[in-house]
Amino acid sequence: MPRYYFHIRNGSGFIRDEEGRELPDEAVARDEALKGIRSIISSEASGGLLDLTGELDIADAQDEVIETLRFDEAFQLRLPGSRTS
């Protein structure tokens, strides 16, 4: 199975994933990245901070970035006055 790395850039700085995870494919790696972003934001939100300005890079075994996800892409936001479809 291929190994993927999840590097994080946010208000706390840059965190390099040194271990990575073996996952079946890029789609599963993307799903895991979204879960990771949601976990980070959930932890920060419990302390009163909602900072969606971070990014998470998904890198392959050669440390080539195959996709960058913005933290705000991990959520569907509903704000006061916004319509839902």
Secondary structure as UniProt FT lines:
FT   STRAND          3..10
FT   TURN            11..12
FT   STRAND          13..15
FT   STRAND          21..22
FT   HELIX           26..46
FT   TURN            47..48
FT   STRAND          55..59
FT   TURN            61..62
FT   STRAND          65..70
FT   HELIX           71..74
FT   TURN            80..81
//
